[in-house]
Amino acid sequence: MCVGEDKLYVFGGCILNGRLNDFYELNLKSFEWRKLPTNDKISPRGGPSIACNGKKLIVSTGFSGIENNDIFLFDI
């Protein structure tokens, strides 16, 4: 989870039968969720590290059955 100026971002996660590479944005003023595009090259994972500055979001590491050692940049 990462909080930008008036948005909160969530990436990945674990479900009962596996992991996700979903990317969502929550508008903190309207409390509306929006699903953002992701990339099939990013393996579904739980516990990724994410950081943002309101314009860019970095997703790195996490666990997808193996420990990931990668990094991805989203232009938000």
Steps between C-alpha positions, in 0.01 A plus 500: 500500500622849416335836563544778245355852517133398513527140383588168660655224286490126559690238301492120512380289788408148595170322452387155607638328188801710408634850454402812304672766293198731514561873527236729655465868582268636771399864469513623861253783430224300328593155645464346154724213390647484151679198356820607324678315221780269602746291302506122446880512543445573870441169673207491743637544850432563863695739716656724236675820599348808341587868511349801324532874468163580341635462145698177500449175690770238552413135565781269606568161654221298665429129493346310207592147602860619496658815640490761222801721438354742246378857471230666285411865445143620434419847370188587698 
